[in-house]
Amino acid sequence: MGEKRGDRMHETLRPLIHKAPVTGLRVHVGRAGLCLGDAAQALMMDDGSVGIMAEVKRPFLGVVPRRRQMILGTLGPAASRILRPEIDLGRPLRLRIVGLTPEHLAGPDGPEVHISAWGSPGPGS
């Protein structure tokens, strides 16, 4: 069980996904201002896949620095199968960016973003 601190219970998180690629990238990785260890969120997409959202740099009018939440891309079928039940049940998840390859360093496979996911143990875990 968790340890009582204030009015909330804090549970020990367990690793769900050690490292999974984000596919169909919708951002320029080199300009997004992403860093290893940045927080991300998982959300259900209309097509049933799991989307990954994080805070990225998006300058206003090309000059004024501004950060906003954007969908980076989606997880593949195997990673989506792991996270979908957690999202559907509303269990807390902690996602972090654990791998980045910007466009200028990418090989023929293109830029990459990888995430890890941790969640609360469910009943019977």
Secondary structure by P-SEA (a helix, b strand, c coil): cccccccccccbbbbccccccccccccccccccccccbbbbbbbccccbbbbbbbbbbbccccbbbbbbbbcccccaaaaaaaaaaaaaccbbbbbbccccccccccccccbbbbbbbbcccccc
